[in-house]
Amino acid sequence: METLDLDEAAIFLKMNPEVLRRKAKLNQVPARKTGRRWIFLDEHLAEWLKGDYPTQRRELRVVDTKKEYKQKCQSTNAVKTKRGGFNSLHQTADEYNKLLGLE
């Protein structure tokens, strides 16, 4: 087991030292800060690269597609179609006049 400073660890990971510093500060890379310096263990970095360290991952969101197809756009009266587009429900001038009682 060998200890590495920030620059050595960056070379080991083939990463920019500033990016590595930010990742270490956010606990995204196994490291410890001793005084003003970041210290890395080569074994821990190798394990991290292999994916043995747990990382935060986004979960997949399950969508009820039948419900999504019926969803209406909030800014218009368009209805979402099964193919992902929208069908506009435009009314003609005659229909508007009829609804307003202008005929």
LOMAR-40695 format. One record per atom (N, C-alpha, C, CB): x, y, z; residue in three letters. Coordinates in steps of 0.1 Angstrom, whole numbers, padded with zeros to 4 digits, always signed. Glycine has a CB too. Example, Ala and Ser with C-alpha at 12.3 -4.5 7.8 and 13.67 -1.06 7.14 Angstrom:
LOMAR-40695
+0132-0057+0078ALA+0123-0045+0078ALA+0132-0033+0078ALA+0113-0045+0090ALA+0128-0022+0071SER+0137-0011+0071SER+0129+0000+0079SER+0141-0006+0057SER
***
This chain:
LOMAR-40695
+0009-0012+0000MET+0000+0000+0000MET+0009+0012+0000MET-0010+0000+0012MET+0006+0021-0009GLU+0014+0033-0011GLU+0005+0046-0010GLU+0022+0033-0024GLU+0010+0056-0003THR+0002+0068-0002THR+0006+0077-0014THR+0005+0076+0011THR-0003+0085-0019LEU-0001+0094-0031LEU-0006+0107-0027LEU-0009+0088-0043LEU+0001+0118-0031ASP-0004+0131-0030ASP-0014+0134-0041ASP+0007+0142-0029ASP-0019+0146-0042LEU-0029+0149-0052LEU-0024+0148-0066LEU-0034+0164-0050LEU-0012+0153-0069ASP-0007+0152-0082ASP-0004+0137-0086ASP+0006+0160-0083ASP+0002+0130-0077GLU+0004+0115-0080GLU-0009+0108-0082GLU+0012+0109-0068GLU-0019+0110-0074ALA-0031+0104-0076ALA-0038+0108-0089ALA-0041+0107-0064ALA-0036+0120-0093ALA-0042+0125-0106ALA-0035+0118-0117ALA-0041+0140-0107ALA-0022+0116-0116ILE-0015+0108-0127ILE-0020+0094-0127ILE+0000+0109-0125ILE-0021+0088-0115PHE-0026+0074-0114PHE-0039+0072-0120PHE-0026+0070-0099PHE-0048+0082-0118LEU-0062+0081-0123LEU-0063+0087-0137LEU-0072+0088-0114LEU-0053+0093-0142LYS-0053+0100-0155LYS-0064+0110-0155LYS-0055+0089-0167LYS-0063+0119-0145MET-0074+0129-0142MET-0067+0142-0139MET-0083+0124-0131MET-0074+0153-0142ASN-0069+0166-0139ASN-0069+0168-0124ASN-0078+0177-0146ASN-0058+0173-0118PRO-0057+0175-0104PRO-0068+0183-0097PRO-0044+0181-0100PRO-0073+0193-0104GLU-0083+0202-0099GLU-0097+0194-0098GLU-0085+0214-0107GLU-0099+0186-0109VAL-0111+0178-0109VAL-0111+0168-0097VAL-0113+0171-0122VAL-0099+0161-0095LEU-0097+0152-0085LEU-0099+0158-0071LEU-0083+0145-0086LEU-0094+0170-0069ARG-0095+0178-0057ARG-0110+0180-0054ARG-0088+0191-0057ARG-0118+0184-0064ARG-0132+0186-0062ARG-0139+0173-0058ARG-0139+0193-0075ARG-0136+0163-0065LYS-0142+0150-0062LYS-0139+0145-0048LYS-0138+0139-0073LYS-0126+0147-0044ALA-0122+0143-0031ALA-0130+0151-0020ALA-0107+0145-0029ALA-0132+0164-0023LYS-0139+0173-0014LYS-0153+0169-0012LYS-0138+0187-0018LYS-0159+0164-0023LEU-0173+0159-0023LEU-0175+0145-0019LEU-0179+0162-0037LEU-0164+0139-0014ASN-0164+0124-0011ASN-0168+0115-0022ASN-0174+0122+0001ASN-0165+0119-0034GLN-0167+0110-0046GLN-0156+0101-0049GLN-0171+0119-0058GLN-0144+0104-0043VAL-0132+0096-0044VAL-0127+0093-0030VAL-0121+0104-0053VAL-0122+0081-0028PRO-0117+0078-0014PRO-0104+0086-0012PRO-0114+0063-0013PRO-0104+0094-0002ALA-0093+0103+0002ALA-0094+0108+0016ALA-0091+0114-0009ALA-0083+0113+0021ARG-0084+0120+0034ARG-0075+0133+0033ARG-0078+0111+0045ARG-0080+0143+0040LYS-0073+0155+0040LYS-0065+0156+0053LYS-0082+0168+0038LYS-0052+0157+0052THR-0043+0158+0064THR-0037+0172+0063THR-0032+0147+0064THR-0042+0180+0072GLY-0037+0194+0072GLY-0042+0201+0059GLY-0022+0195+0072GLY-0033+0205+0051ARG-0037+0212+0038ARG-0036+0203+0026ARG-0029+0224+0036ARG-0032+0191+0028ARG-0030+0182+0017ARG-0039+0170+0016ARG-0015+0176+0017ARG-0043+0166+0004TRP-0051+0154+0002TRP-0042+0142+0001TRP-0060+0156-0010TRP-0045+0131+0008ILE-0037+0119+0007ILE-0046+0108+0002ILE-0032+0115+0022ILE-0041+0100-0007PHE-0048+0089-0014PHE-0040+0076-0012PHE-0051+0092-0029PHE-0047+0065-0011LEU-0041+0052-0010LEU-0043+0046-0024LEU-0046+0043+0001LEU-0032+0041-0029ASP-0032+0035-0043ASP-0042+0023-0044ASP-0019+0031-0047ASP-0043+0015-0033GLU-0052+0004-0033GLU-0066+0008-0033GLU-0049-0005-0020GLU-0069+0018-0025HIS-0083+0023-0025HIS-0087+0030-0038HIS-0085+0034-0014HIS-0078+0037-0045LEU-0081+0042-0058LEU-0083+0031-0068LEU-0069+0052-0062LEU-0075+0021-0067ALA-0077+0009-0077ALA-0091+0003-0074ALA-0066-0001-0075ALA-0095+0001-0061GLU-0108-0005-0058GLU-0119+0004-0063GLU-0109-0007-0043GLU-0117+0017-0061TRP-0127+0027-0066TRP-0129+0026-0081TRP-0123+0041-0061TRP-0118+0025-0088LEU-0119+0024-0102LEU-0126+0011-0107LEU-0105+0024-0108LEU-0124+0000-0099LYS-0131-0012-0102LYS-0146-0012-0099LYS-0124-0024-0095LYS-0150-0002-0091GLY-0164+0000-0088GLY-0167-0007-0075GLY-0172-0006-0099GLY-0158-0010-0066ASP-0161-0017-0053ASP-0166-0007-0043ASP-0148-0023-0048ASP-0164+0006-0046TYR-0169+0016-0036TYR-0183+0020-0040TYR-0160+0029-0036TYR-0193+0021-0031PRO-0206+0025-0035PRO-0206+0039-0039PRO-0216+0023-0023PRO-0214+0042-0050THR-0216+0055-0055THR-0230+0059-0055THR-0209+0057-0069THR-0233+0072-0055GLN-0247+0076-0056GLN-0251+0075-0071GLN-0249+0091-0051GLN-0262+0068-0073ARG-0267+0067-0087ARG-0282+0071-0087ARG-0266+0052-0092ARG-0286+0076-0099ARG-0300+0080-0101ARG-0308+0068-0103ARG-0301+0090-0112ARG-0320+0067-0097GLU-0329+0056-0099GLU-0337+0058-0111GLU-0337+0054-0086GLU-0341+0047-0118LEU-0350+0048-0129LEU-0364+0051-0124LEU-0349+0035-0137LEU-0371+0060-0131ARG-0385+0063-0128ARG-0394+0055-0136ARG-0387+0078-0129ARG-0403+0047-0130VAL-0412+0039-0138VAL-0425+0048-0141VAL-0417+0026-0130VAL-0428+0048-0153VAL-0439+0057-0157VAL-0451+0048-0162VAL-0435+0067-0169VAL-0463+0051-0158ASP-0475+0045-0163ASP-0478+0051-0176ASP-0487+0046-0153ASP-0475+0043-0187THR-0476+0049-0200THR-0491+0052-0204THR-0470+0040-0211THR-0500+0044-0199LYS-0514+0046-0202LYS-0519+0060-0196LYS-0523+0035-0197LYS-0514+0062-0184LYS-0518+0075-0178LYS-0511+0087-0185LYS-0514+0075-0163LYS-0498+0085-0189GLU-0491+0096-0196GLU-0498+0100-0209GLU-0477+0091-0198GLU-0503+0090-0217TYR-0509+0093-0230TYR-0522+0101-0228TYR-0513+0080-0237TYR-0528+0100-0217LYS-0541+0108-0215LYS-0538+0122-0209LYS-0550+0100-0205LYS-0525+0124-0205GLN-0522+0136-0198GLN-0523+0148-0208GLN-0507+0136-0193GLN-0529+0159-0204LYS-0530+0171-0212LYS-0519+0181-0210LYS-0544+0177-0210LYS-0516+0188-0220CYS-0506+0198-0219CYS-0512+0210-0210CYS-0501+0204-0233CYS-0505+0215-0201GLN-0511+0225-0192GLN-0513+0239-0198GLN-0503+0226-0179GLN-0505+0242-0208SER-0506+0255-0214SER-0516+0257-0225SER-0492+0260-0219SER-0520+0245-0231THR-0530+0245-0242THR-0540+0234-0239THR-0523+0244-0256THR-0549+0233-0249ASN-0558+0222-0248ASN-0554+0210-0256ASN-0572+0226-0252ASN-0541+0209-0259ALA-0536+0198-0267ALA-0536+0185-0259ALA-0522+0201-0273ALA-0538+0174-0265VAL-0537+0161-0258VAL-0526+0153-0264VAL-0551+0153-0261VAL-0518+0146-0254LYS-0507+0138-0258LYS-0511+0126-0265LYS-0498+0135-0246LYS-0505+0123-0277THR-0508+0111-0284THR-0500+0099-0280THR-0507+0113-0299THR-0503+0087-0285LYS-0495+0075-0281LYS-0481+0075-0287LYS-0503+0063-0286LYS-0479+0083-0298ARG-0466+0083-0304ARG-0457+0094-0298ARG-0468+0086-0319ARG-0462+0101-0287GLY-0454+0111-0281GLY-0456+0125-0285GLY-0440+0107-0283GLY-0464+0127-0296GLY-0467+0141-0300GLY-0479+0146-0294GLY-0468+0141-0315GLY-0484+0157-0299PHE-0496+0163-0293PHE-0506+0166-0305PHE-0493+0176-0286PHE-0519+0163-0303ASN-0529+0167-0312ASN-0536+0179-0307ASN-0539+0155-0314ASN-0536+0190-0315SER-0542+0202-0310SER-0557+0201-0312SER-0537+0214-0318SER-0565+0206-0302LEU-0579+0206-0303LEU-0584+0220-0306LEU-0585+0201-0290LEU-0579+0226-0317HIS-0583+0239-0321HIS-0598+0239-0325HIS-0574+0244-0333HIS-0605+0250-0322GLN-0618+0252-0326GLN-0619+0263-0337GLN-0628+0256-0314GLN-0628+0262-0346THR-0629+0271-0356THR-0636+0284-0351THR-0637+0265-0369THR-0636+0294-0359ALA-0643+0307-0356ALA-0658+0305-0354ALA-0640+0318-0366ALA-0664+0297-0363ASP-0678+0294-0362ASP-0681+0288-0348ASP-0683+0285-0373ASP-0673+0278-0344GLU-0676+0271-0331GLU-0674+0281-0320GLU-0666+0260-0329GLU-0664+0290-0320TYR-0663+0301-0310TYR-0675+0310-0310TYR-0650+0309-0312TYR-0679+0314-0321ASN-0691+0323-0322ASN-0703+0316-0317ASN-0694+0328-0336ASN-0705+0304-0320LYS-0717+0296-0315LYS-0716+0295-0300LYS-0717+0282-0321LYS-0704+0292-0294LEU-0703+0291-0280LEU-0705+0304-0273LEU-0689+0286-0276LEU-0701+0315-0279LEU-0703+0328-0273LEU-0717+0334-0276LEU-0693+0338-0278LEU-0725+0327-0283GLY-0739+0332-0286GLY-0739+0343-0296GLY-0746+0335-0274GLY-0729+0344-0305LEU-0729+0356-0314LEU-0736+0352-0327LEU-0714+0359-0317LEU-0741+0340-0329GLU-0747+0337-0342GLU-0762+0339-0341GLU-0745+0322-0345GLU
***
